[in-house]
Amino acid sequence: MAMTLLGLGTAVPELRLSQAEALARAPQMRGASPRQQRLLRRIYERCGVENRHCITPDDDPNPSTAVRMRRYGPAALELGLQASRAALAEAGVAGTAITHLVTVSCTGFAAPGFDLALVAGLPLAADVARTHVGFMGCHGALNGLRVARAFVEADPRACVLLCAVELCSLHLQEGWNPDHIVANALFADGAAAVVAVAGQGSPGREAPRQGGLQLLASGSTVIPHTAGAMAWLIEDHGFSMALSARVPAVIQAQLRPWLDGWLAGLGLSLEAIRHWAVHPGGPRILTAVLQSAELDDERLAVSRAVLRRFGNMSSATLLFILQRLRQGQGPGPGPCLALGFGPGLTVEAALFGVDGATLARDPTPPEALREAVDCDEQL
């Protein structure tokens, strides 16, 4: 059964930083030599980000994980409420009509979490069924959409609110570890929410408007022998990113064979895909997808535009891209393929119909400074 996205909402913190301002605030800039500053500037200029939004930084330049988590809860709730209210308003759905709440985040933990705070703040019914998709990384929203689709398949009357919130700026890292420098240069804060129902919509609701999206199928694969290529680790001073420089090469070599087989099982070929919503983990990852799938650069223009305007907001980013495609920034009606990559190394995919496009048949998924120079290989 297809799942229709009735409403999409996004939110970002008020504080907007240019890439030059983000560089000036980077932990590595404190006490950096002129040579180190030039290197950092080069990295920040090459990562494809022009602006980003972040919550107000802490006065402590390197707070403990406990301090970072105390800041996470209120900030996550504020952004989650904004995005969720926007999605509900676009969908024309009252909060009390939501039967299932799916939350997604990999940048903070608390119990009770921001999901329970959303129930009180929107408000939602007290008996809403809550599910949290945690610590899945940049593809987490695709995992959340799979969960939402399972709910509407089990109960066609279900109305699901999915909310992804990421506060990556809480986890800026000191030192000249190349992974940390790259993460600091790329990541940002944001939230996105979706209201979804079964099929074409519940009885009494209007059909999806122009630009409507229907989730038709989900797919996932783990690339063998790549478990250490990407990781997201809880440490004493925030969460730490590990990102091997070989990730783009792995994606370029391994993505196409799997995609061809998965799409064939759905009665489609790669050539049939009109829209591409690829999570912009970094410029080289986007280039790897282009080369693997033999695409024109224009196909990823929306992904690059979101990276340029907002930075990498981890799981929320893909929903920002889908929102823009839904608003008509793509090349017209036709199937849309969303891709995200995360620890594992895992590939997550979701196939959407746009403006009524459907599958051919019913989908059944079968040295410190020296090290810093290596950052160029990761961008």
Stockholm file with secondary structure:
# STOCKHOLM 1.0

chainA/1-379         MAMTLLGLGTAVPELRLSQAEALARAPQMRGASPRQQRLLRRIYERCGVENRHCITPDDDPNPSTAVRMRRYGPAALELGLQASRAALAEAGVAGTAITHLVTVSCTGFAAPGFDLALVAGLPLAADVARTHVGFMGCHGALNGLRVARAFVEADPRACVLLCAVELCSLHLQEGWNPDHIVANALFADGAAAVVAVAGQGSPGREAPRQGGLQLLASGSTVIPHTAGAMAWLIEDHGFSMALSARVPAVIQAQLRPWLDGWLAGLGLSLEAIRHWAVHPGGPRILTAVLQSAELDDERLAVSRAVLRRFGNMSSATLLFILQRLRQGQGPGPGPCLALGFGPGLTVEAALFGVDGATLARDPTPPEALREAVDCDEQL
#=GR chainA/1-379 SS CCEEEEEEEEECCSCEEEHHHHHHHCGGGTTCCHHHHHHHHHHHHHSSCSEEECCCCCSSSSCCHHHHHHHHHHHHHHHHHHHHHHHHHHHTCCGGGCCEEEEEESSCCCSSCHHHHHHHHTTCCTTCEEEEEESCGGGHHHHHHHHHHHHHHHCTTCEEEEEEEEEGGGGCCCSSCHHHHHHHHHBCEEEEEEEEEETTCCTTSCCCCTTCEEEEEEEEEECTTCTTTEEEEEETTEEEEEECTTHHHHHHHHHHHHHHHHHHHTTCCGGGCCEEEECCSCHHHHHHHHHHHTCCGGGGHHHHHHHHHHCBCTTHHHHHHHHHIIIIISSSSSCEEEEEEETTTEEEEEEEEETTCCCSSCCCCCCHHHHHHGGGGGC
#=GC SS_cons         CCEEEEEEEEECCSCEEEHHHHHHHCGGGTTCCHHHHHHHHHHHHHSSCSEEECCCCCSSSSCCHHHHHHHHHHHHHHHHHHHHHHHHHHHTCCGGGCCEEEEEESSCCCSSCHHHHHHHHTTCCTTCEEEEEESCGGGHHHHHHHHHHHHHHHCTTCEEEEEEEEEGGGGCCCSSCHHHHHHHHHBCEEEEEEEEEETTCCTTSCCCCTTCEEEEEEEEEECTTCTTTEEEEEETTEEEEEECTTHHHHHHHHHHHHHHHHHHHTTCCGGGCCEEEECCSCHHHHHHHHHHHTCCGGGGHHHHHHHHHHCBCTTHHHHHHHHHIIIIISSSSSCEEEEEEETTTEEEEEEEEETTCCCSSCCCCCCHHHHHHGGGGGC
//
